[in-house]
Amino acid sequence: MIEGISEPLPGMDATSGDRAKDDRDLWPVRVLYGPCIPEGDSRSPGDVTLMNGHLAVTFAAETDPPWGLLRGGLIDAAVVRDGRSEPDCLSVFDFLPDNWAGWPNTAIRVEVLESGPEAASVRVERDWGEADLVSTYTLKSGEDRVHIRTIMTNNGQTPTRAIASGYALWPRKGHILTPPGMKKARQGETKASLADWFVGYDQDWAMALHAPFVDWMDHYGKGMFKRHILAPGEHRGFDAWLQICPSGDISPVLDFEMARKGKPRGRLSGRVMDGKGRPVPRPVILVKNAGAVYCWTLGDQGSYALNLPEGTYSVQATGFQAGATEAVSIDIARGRETTLDFAGLSNPARLGFQVADAATGDSLDARITIVEGRQPEIGFLGQKTFFTDLDRTGWAGISVPPGAYEFEISHGADFLAPPKRVRVEAVPDRQTTVAVDLDRCANPGARGWYSADLHHHGDVLDGATAPSDAVRSQLASGLDILFLSDHDAASNNPPMAELANRRDILFLPAMEISRSWGHFNIYPMMRDPRKKRDPVSGSPTEIFRTARDMGAEIIVANHPYSTYGYFRNLDLGNVPGRYDPGFDLVEINYQHPVEPVIQKVWNLWNQGWKGFLIAGTDSHDVQSDVSGAVRTVVYIHGAPTVGKLIDALKSGRSYASFGPLIFPEIMFGSRIDCRGGTPLHLAFDLMSVNGLSRVDLVENGRVTEFVKFEDHPKKGRATFAPTPVPGSWYALVVTDKTGKKAYTNPIRVSLDRSTNE
C-alpha cells in the first residue's frame, strides 16, 4: 500500500473510490520505447513510455522538453481506451527544484527499474547545483494514476537559499481548475485551499496533480510547491500522484483524495429532467464548497451519482447546450446516500450584438464579457467572454443559459473608448439582438501611432487560443498590428498571416525561444527555417547567434525578472556561459511587476545600452487574458509594413502603455544636438480614456520634474525645459486617473562641447 493512503472504506475500492472494475483494469503494465502517444512531443527512440489499461505517460529520456527543462520529465500523457493511447493532452510534468528558475545541471540518468506486468517504475537521477534529485515514477495495473516520489539532497557545505520545490503539471490546451478555495489566484499560499490538487481538463479527459506537501502554488496551480531551505546533508521527500481520467468528469479525482486521506464520505445521486419532463441526455452536476467550485460529475441519460466528503455543499444541474437550475444546499452524511433530483432544465437562449462607433456608425470589433448573470464555471460548457466575428465586423451571435445578464462591451478599453454595459434578458429558444454604440475618443493611427501586443500566444504547448481567436481578441482590443509568438514554434504563423490578409491588417510573426533561465521573442519569423525543430539551446551567445541565423532582426528579453527571466537568472548565476548583451529590446510584461524592469532598463541606458523598451501581455488564453492590456505603441511614417515596424522598434520610436497615449514633438529614440547650458524644450500631447493624472520627466533614471492634472482631463499637454548635462537622456512616465501608466523610450542628448557646458 502506498504510504499515506488509508485502508479502503467499507464497500470502497481503494484504487478509485466506488468505481467498478472494468476491462481497463485487466491490461498489464507495459514499458514501450520511442514515440508512442499520438500527437505527442516525443521524437527519439530512447524515450520511455509506461502504459496500462487506463493511461500512458512518456519520459523525455532523449527528446529535449519544452521551455528548456532538463530531460527526464514527462512530455506526453494520454487516456488509454481498449489498449490504445488517445492523443497527447500534456505539455510537461516534472519536479522543479525552485519553481521555474534556471537549473544548473551536470548529469542526467533515466533508468527502468521494473517493467511489469503488475507494475512498472522509472527512476530519474539529476543534479541541481550541489543538490541531487532522485525521482521514482510507479504505475500499477488497474490504477488511473502514477505515483511519484522525489528525494532532494543537499550535498553542499552551505544551506540552499529559500526555494520553492515541487511539481509542475502543464496540460496541453483544455481548461484548468485552480485548487478549490484559492479564488483563481495566480499564485500564493495555499492555506485557504480546500484541496491539495490541481486539475486540467476538457470534455474527453482530465488530469490531476495531487500534492500533499503543497504550501505555495504558482500559475493558477499548475505549479504546486513547498517553500523550504535545505541544510547541508539534509534531504527531503516529495510525494505526488498524476491522475488521468477518461472524460471531463473529475469526480474520480475527489474519490482518490478521499481514499488517500481517509475522509468520511457519503453518496449523492439523482435524476435531471428538462422542462418537458424528459431525461437530460448529458447532465452535469456542479458541486461547490464554501462558495468555491469543488467538483463536478457527468451523468448519462438523466442519471448521475458521485461521492462527496461529509459536509454541506451547494449543488446545481446544467448540461451541454442547456441552461442551469438554481443551486440547492445539501448535507452529505457519512456512509449514507442522498437523493437529489432536478427538473425544468431549460434550453439555451440566443443573443446577438451589433457594435458600432457612436460618431461614425462604423462597425467595431469588440470584446463582450458577462459581468452579471449565469457564467459557465466548467470550461467546456461555454464561455463568459465572446468576440465579434472576423468576417462580419461588429457582429457577435452567442448562446447562454436563460436569465438576466449584464454584459460589458469594449473596443480598446483603457486606450480608445470607454466600455459600455448593457442589460439583457435572455429567453430560452429565442434570439434577442442588442445594438451597442461606443464612444471612440482616440484614434492614434491617424497620427501615425500604431499599437501591437508584442507577446501573445496561440494554442501551442500551454497556449489555449486558436489563431482565429487570437486575431479576434487583438482586433477587439483595438490593436493595429497582429502578433503571435508561440513557445519554440512558428507553426501558427502561416494561418495567422492568412487571417490577417482577410482583414487587411499587418501581421508580425514571431517565436519565443524558451529556456528555463530566459525567454526571448525573436522576429520576424514566419517559418522556422531549420531542418530540425528542436528547441533552441545553448548559452546566451549561442542562442542569439542561432536566432540571427534563423533570420531574426530583433531579439527581445521577455519578462526578464520572472522566475524564468534572463536578468533574474543572471543575478542567481543560473545562466550557462557569460552575460551577452546581444538582445535588442527588453519587455514590460503584463503578468509580472514593472518596477524592477524599468529600473534595470534605466540603468542600462545610463551605461550606454542602445536598446529599447517594448511591451506585451504574454496572453495564453483570451478567455481570461485581455489582449493588448499592455501594448507597444510605435510610430510609423506612411502605410505600415513589417520592414518599417522593425526599423521603428529598433530605433526606439515607441513606448509601452497600460492606457495613456503620448504624442511627442521630439521623437522617442532620437538623439538631438544641444548647446551646453541651453535649456531643452520638450513638449508632449497626451490622451487618456480614463483621464490624465500625472506626468513625470525622468532624466538619467531619476524623476526631475512633473506635471499634475487635478481635474483629470482626457486630453492634456506637458512641457519641460531641462538643462542637459553630458550623457543626458529623457523619458516620460505618464499616469492616468486609475493608476495605469505609460513608459517611454529615451530622447538622448548630444552636447556641443565647443560651448561652455
N, C-alpha and C positions, 0 to 999 in steps of 0.2 A: 504494500500500500504506500502511495506517495506521501511523504511527510507533509503534515498539515491538512490532510483530507480526513474528515470524520468517517466513522463507520456508517453504512447506509441506514437511513431511517427506515422504520418498518414499511415494507412494501415498495421501497425505492431502490432502483438500480444505481449503484454508486457511479457508474460511468457517465450518466447524463440524466439524472432525475428519473421521471416516470416513463421515459422513452422506451417503448417496447423494442425488443431485439428484432432486427431485420437482416436481410441478406447482406447489407453492408458490413455487419459485424463478423461475417464468416470469411471475409477476404483476408489472406495473410498479409503481413507487413513485408514489403519488398524494398530492396535497395537497387536503384537504377542509376545509370551514368549517361551524361550528355544531356542535351535539351530534351525535356520530357513533357513539359506543360505547354499547351498551345498558346501562342501569342505572348510567350514569356520572354525574359531578357537573357536567359542562359544561352551562351553561344559556344561553349567549349566542351569537348568530350570528357574532360575530367570533372565536370560539375556533378554533384551527388544529389540524388532525389530519394526521399523517403515517401512511400505511398502505402496506404491501406485502403479499405473499402469506403472510407469517409473523406479522406483528404490526401493531398500531395504537396510537399514542400521541397524546394530546390536550393542547395547551398552553392554560393559563388566560390567554388574551390579554385577555378581557373579564370572565370569571367570577372572582369572589373565591374564592381557595383556602381550604381549611380551616386552622384554627389560627392565623389572622391572617398567614399567609405572603403575600408580595407576588405579584401577578400575574406570569406569565412562566414558571413552572414547569409540570411535568406534573401533571394532576389525574386523568386517565383513561388506562388502558392495558389491552390485551386481546390474547389469541390471535386470529389470523385463520385461518379454515378456509373453503376454497372461495370465497375472495374476500369473505367476510363476517366482520364482527367479532363475537366472542363477548362475554358480559357483562364489565363492568369488573372488574378484580382489583387496582386500585391506589388508594390513598388520596392519596398525593402523592409526587413525586420532584422534588428541587430541589437547587441548590447553596446551602449555608448558609455565610455568611462567618465566623460564630463560633457553631458548634453551633446551639442553638435560641434563642439570646439575641435580644433585640429588634433591629429592623432600621431604623435611621434612613434615610429614603429620600425623594428629591425627584422622580425621573424614572424611567419605565419605557418601554421600546420593544421590541416584538416584530415581527420582520421576516422574511418568507420570502425566502431568498436563492436557492434553487434548487428547482424544482418537478417534477422527474422527466423522463423515466420511469426512468432508470438510478439516479438518486439525488435526494434532496431534503434541504434543510437549512433550519434556522430559527436566526436569531440573536436573542438576548435581551440587551438592554443595561439595566443598572440601576446605581444607586449605593448605597453603604453608608457613610454619613457622608462622609468625604473620599476614600473608595476607589471606583473604578469597577470594575464586574464585567461582563464580556462573555462570554456562553456561546453556543457554537455546537453545535447538535444535528444530526447527519447520519445519515440512514437510506438504505441502498443496497438495490437489488433483490437478492433471493436471500439476504439476511442476516437472522438472527434477533436482531439487536441494533441498538441506536442508540449511536453514538459521541458523547460529549460532551466538549468542551474548554472550560474556563473560564479566562479570564485575569483576574487580580485585580491592580489597580494602585493604589498609594498615591499620591494626588495632593496629600497634605497636607504640612505642614512638619515634622511630628514622626512618629516611628515609631508603629505601632499598638501597643496593649497585646498581651500574649501571647494569641493567639487559636487556635481550632481550626476550620480551614476544610475543607470537603469536601462530600460529597453525602449526602442522606438519602433512603432508599427505604422507604416505609411501605406495605406490602401491605394490601389490604382482606381482612380475615378470614384464613382459612387458618392456616398454621403457619410457623415460621421455623427456619432452621438458622444458629446463631451461627457465625462464622468458625471452621473446624476448628482445634482446639488451644487455643481460648480458654475451654474448660471452662464454657460457658454463662454467662460473666461478663456482668454488666450493662454494665460499662464498664471501660476500662483500656488499657494499652499493648498493642500487637499483636506484640511481639517473639516471643511463643511461638506465634503463629498459623502454621498450615500452609498457608494460602492467603490471598489478599488479596481474597476475595469474601464476600458475604453473600447468602443465598438465602431468599426467601419462596416458599411452595408450597402446593398442595393436590393432590387426585387428578388434576385435569384441567388444571393449569397450574403453571408455576414461573417465577419472575423472579429474576434475579441482578444485583447491583451489583458490578462489577469495579472495584477502586480501587487501582491500583498504588502510589499515593502514601501510603497509609494508614500512620499510626503510632499512632493512637488511635481507639478505637471507643466508641460510646455506645449505650444502649438495645439491648443484645444484638447489635449490629452493624447495626441499621437506620440508624445514623449512622456513616459512615466518614470520618475526618478526618485532617488533618495539622496538628500544632501548630507555630506559627511566629510570628515577628514580622516585619512588612513595613516596611522602612525607607522614608523619603521618596523618591519617584520609583521605587521598586522595584516590579517586577511578578513574579508567579508564576503558572505554568500548572498546571492540574489536569486530567488526562485520566481518563476513566472510560467504562465501557460498561454500558448497561442491556440485559440479555439476557432475552428472553421465550421460554419453551419451551412446546410444545403439550400437555404432560402433566406429572405429578408426577415423571417421570424426570429427574434432574438430571445425568445423565452428559454431556449437551451442554455444561453449564457447565464441567465439567472438560476436555472436549475443547477448548473455546475457550481456557481458561487454558493448556493445553499448547501450543497453536498460538501463542498470544500470547507465551509465554516461551521457546519453542523447546525444551521439555523432551523428553528421550529417553523413549520410551514403548513399551509393548507392549500386547497384547490379551488379555483374559480372556473365555472363553466356556464354555458347557456346558449341561447339562440339569438340570432339577429335577423329581423324581418324588415322588409321595405314598407313603403306607405300603402301598398295594396295587400299586405299580409303575406307576401311571398318571401322565401328564404333568400337572403343576400348571398350571391354565389361566392364572393371572396371577402368576407367580413374581416375587418381589422379592429382589434381591441387594444386601445391605448390606456396604459396604467401610469398614473402619476403618484409620486410620494412626496409629501410636504411641498406640493406645488411644482415639483420638477418631473420632467419626463423620466420614467424609471424603467419601463419595459413595454413591449407590445408583443402580440401574437397574431398570427394569420390563421383565420378559420377556413372552413370548407363547407359550401352548401348550407350556410346559415348557422353552423355549429362551431363552437370554439371551446378551448379548455387550456388552462395554464396553471402552474404552481406559483404561489407567492409566499414570502415570509410572513409570519404572523404580524398583523398590524392593520392600520387603517389606510385606505387608498381611495383615489378618485379614478373612476373608470368611465370611458365613453367608447361608443362604437362608431366606426366610419368604414370606408371601403374604397375600392378603386372606382374612379369616376362616380363618386357618390358624395352625399352630404355627410353630416355628422350629427349624432344625438347629443343631448345635454349630458354633462358629466354626472355621475352618481357616486356618492360616497358609500363605501362598503367596508366591513370589518372582516378580516380573514383570521380564523381561529385555527390553532394548532390541530392537525390531524383531521380537519373537517372539510367537507366540500360545500361551497356556497354557490347557489344558482342565481344568475343574474341575466335576465332576458332584455333585449332591446327591440323596440318596434318603431315603425314610422321613419326609417332611414330614407331620406329623400334623394331625388336625382339632383345633379348639379345645375347651377344657373349659368347663363352666358352673359358676359358683359363686353361691350365694345367701347373703345376710347378713341376719339379723334382729337389730336393735339396740334395746335397751331400757334403762330406768333400773333399776339393780340393786335399789333400795329399793322402788320402787312397781310395777315391771313395765310402766310406761307406755312405749309405743314412742317412740323418739327419732330425729329427723333426724340424719344422720351423714355425715361425710366419710370415705372409705375409700381408702387410698393404699398402693400397692405399695412396700414397704420393701426386700425382698429377693425375688429371682426375676426371671423374664424381664419386661422392661419394653419396650414398643414404642418404638423410637428414631426411627421415622418417623411423624410426627403422624397421617396419615390411616389408619394401620394399627391404631390402637387407643389406649387411654388408660392412664395409670398412676394416675389419680385418678378416683374414682367417688363418686356421691352417692345417697342413698336417694330413693325415689320421692316425687313430690308427692302422689299420691292413695292411696298405701299407705305410710303413715308408718312409718319404721324398716326398710323392706324395700329391698334392692338386689339385682338379678339382673345378673351381669356375665359377660362372655366373655373368657377369657385363654388363651394358649398353655399346653399341659400342662407340669407341673413342680411343684417345691416352692416355696412362697411364704411370705413373712411380710408381713402387712398391718397397718397402723396404722389403728384406727377411733377417731374422735373426735367429740365433740359439745361445741362451745365450748371447745376446747383452750386452756389457759393462763388461762381465765376461769371455767368452770363445772364441768368434770370432767376428770380426768387421762385422756389417751388410753390405749387398750389395744392390745397387739399380739397377734396370733393367727397360728399357723402352719397352713397348709392344703396338702394335696397335691391338685393339680388334675389330673384324669384325663380324657383325651380322650373325647369323646362321652358324658360322664356329668356329672350335676349333683350337687354337694356343697353342703349347707346348713350354715351356721355360725351359732349363736346367740351374741350378744355382749352382755354386761351391763356398763354403765358406771356408775361410782360418782359420780353427780352430787352435788357437795358445796356448791354455791352456787345460790341462787335469788333474785337481786336484784329480780326483778319482784314478788315477794311483798311487798317493802318499798317499792314504787313507783318503783324504778330500772330503766329500760328502756334497752337498748343498740341502737345503729344504726351501720352503716358509712356515714358521710356523704360518701363519694366512691367511687362504684362504677359501672363502665361495662358496657354491653351489647355489641351487635355492630355499632355504627355506626363508620365510619371504621376506626381501628386496633383497636377492640374486637373480641374473639373469643368473646364469651359471649352465647349466646341468652338472651332473657328468662327462659325456664323454667329454664335452668341457673343464672342469677343468683339466682333465688329458691331453688333447691335448695341452692346453696352458702351463701347467707346463713342459711337455716334450719339447715343443718348446723353453722354456726358459733355457734348459739345466740343469734342476733340476734332481738330482739323487734319490730323495725320494719324493713320493707324499704325500699330506697332505690335510685335509679338516676339517673345524671347523665351522659348521653352528650354528646359534643362538638357544640355548636351544634345540637342536635336533641332533640326531645321525642317522636319517633315511637314509641319503645319504651315510653312511659309508659302508654298505654291497655292494651296487653297485660299489662304488669306489674300494673296495677290489677286486671285480671280474675283473674290468678293469685293475687294477694293475697286477693281475695274468696273464692277456692276454699279457701284455708287459714285464712280468718277472721283475718287479720293486717293491721296498719296498714301503709300504704304512703305514703311521702313522695316525690312525683315532683319531679324537678329537671332542670336543663340546665346544662352547663358552657360558658359563654361563653369562647372560646379565641382569644386573640391571641398574637402572638409575644413580647409583653412582659408578659403576665399572663393567668392563667386564673381565672375566677370562677364558682363554683357559685351558681345562683340557684334559690330555691324558696319556695313550692310552684309547680310548673309542669307541669300535666297536658298541656296542648297549647300550642303556640306560637301566640299569637293574631294575629300579624302576617300581612298578606296576602302579603308577600314573605319567604321564609325564608332570605335571605342571612345570612351570619354577622354578628353584631352588631359594629359597628366604631366608631371614633372615639377621642376622648380618654377618660380615666377618667371625667370628669364626664358626658360624653355616653353612655358605656356604662352607668353607674349609672342615669342618667335613663331610658334605654331599658329597662333591667331592671325598674325600678319601674313603667314604663308597661305592661310585659308582665304585671304582676301579682305580681312577686316581692316577698315580705315580708322575705326575708333574702338578703343578698349576702355571699359568703364569698371571701376572698383565699386561693386554693388554692396549696399548695406555694410560698410566696412567695419562697424563696431558691433555687429551681431555676433553670436557665438561662432558662426562660420564666416566671419568677415576678415578681410585681409589685414586691416590695421590692428584689430584686436589680437589676432593670432601672431602678428609680428611682435607685439608687446609681450606675448606669452612665450615667445620662442618656439612656436609650433609650425612655422613656415619652413619647408625644405629649401635649402640654399639661402642666398642672401636677399635682402630687400632689393627690389628692382622698381625704379620709378617709371617704368615704361608704359604706364596707363595714361590715358588722355583726360579722363573725366572721373569725378567722384560723385556718387549718388546720395541724394537725400531721399530716404525711403519711408513710405507711409507707415510701415509696420514697426519701425524702430525709432528711438529717440534721435532728434535732430541735433541737439546741442553738441555732443562730442564730435559729430561730423563737421559741423560748421566751424568749431574751434580748430579742428585739425586742418581744415582747408585754409582758414585764415593764416595759420602758422606756416603752411606750405607756401602760400603766396608771399609771406614775409621772407621765406628762404629762397624765393626766386622761381618757384614752380610755375610753369607756363600753362598748366591745365585749368579746367573749369568745373563748375557745379552743373549737374542736371538733376532731374527728379523723376520718380516713378512709384507706383503703388505696390508693385510686386503682387498684383491680384492673381489669385489662383482659381477663385470661384466667384463669378459675378453675381451669384445669388446672395452672397454675404459681403463681398468686397465691392466698393464703388470705384469703377474705372475712373482715372483722372482725378481722384480726390486730392492728390498732389500731382502736379504736372510740370513739364518743362514748357516754357513759353519762349519761342525763338523768332527772331526777326529774319525774314527772307524777302529780298527785293525782287519784285515781279512774281510771276507764276512759280509756285513751289515745285521743286524737283528733288529727288534723292541727293543728287550732287550738291545742290545749293544748301540743303538741310545739313549734310555732313560738314560742309565748309562753315556754315554758321555755328554749329555746335563746337567745332574745333577752334573757332575764333572767339568763342565766348559771347556771341551776340544773343544771349538768352538769360533767363533767370528761372528759379524754382519757386512755385507758388502753391499754397494751400487755399488761395482765394483772391487776394488783391492782384490788380493788374497795374503794370507800370509802363510808362511811355517816356523814355529819356530823351533829352535834347542831345546829349553826347552818348554815343552807343556803348553799351557794356562790352567789355572785351577789347576796347580800343586803347591805344596809347597816344596821349596828347602831349605836345610840347608846351612848356610854360616857363616864363621868365622867373628866375628866383626872386622871392619876396613879393610876387604879384598874386593877389587872390584869384582863385579859380572859380568860375561861375558854373554851378551845377544846378540844373532845373529838371523837374520830373512832373509830368501829368500822371495822376493816379485815379483809379476807379475801384470801387468795391460794391458788390451787390449788397453786402451786409453793413456797409457804412465804414468809413475810414476812422481810425483811432490815433495812430502814431506812426511817424517815420523817423528811423534812426539812421544817421550818417555814420558809417564805420570807416575809420582811417587806420590802416595798418593793424587791423584786428581789434581796435577799441572804438567804442561809441564816443564821438567827439561833439556832435550836435544832434538835436532832434526837433521835430515839429509835432505838436499835438493838435488834433481836431476835436474840440469839445462837443460840437453838435453832430458829429458822425455823419458827414455828408457822403453821398455815393460817389461824388467826384471832387477832386481837390488838386492842389499844386503845392509842391515843396521846392524851395530854393535854398541853396547853401553857397557860402563863399569862403571855403577854407584856403589857407595859405600852405601850399605843398612844401615838403622838405625832401631831400634826396631819398628816393625809394618809395615815395608815397603812392598808395593806391586807395581808391574809394569804392565803397559798396553800400547798398541800402538794405535795411530790414524794415519792411512795411507791415503793420499790424492792423487788422480790421476790428470792428466792434466786438466780434465773437472770440477774438484772440487768435484767429488764423493769420499766418504770416506768409510773406514772400521774401526770398533771399536772392540777391542779385550777384552776378559776376562782377569783377572789379573793372574800374576805369583806372588805368595806370598813367602815371605822370613821368615825363622826362623833363628835367630842368635844364635850362640853358645856363651852363656853368660859366659862360663868359661874363655873366652879370653877377652882381653882388647877391649871394644867397642868404 
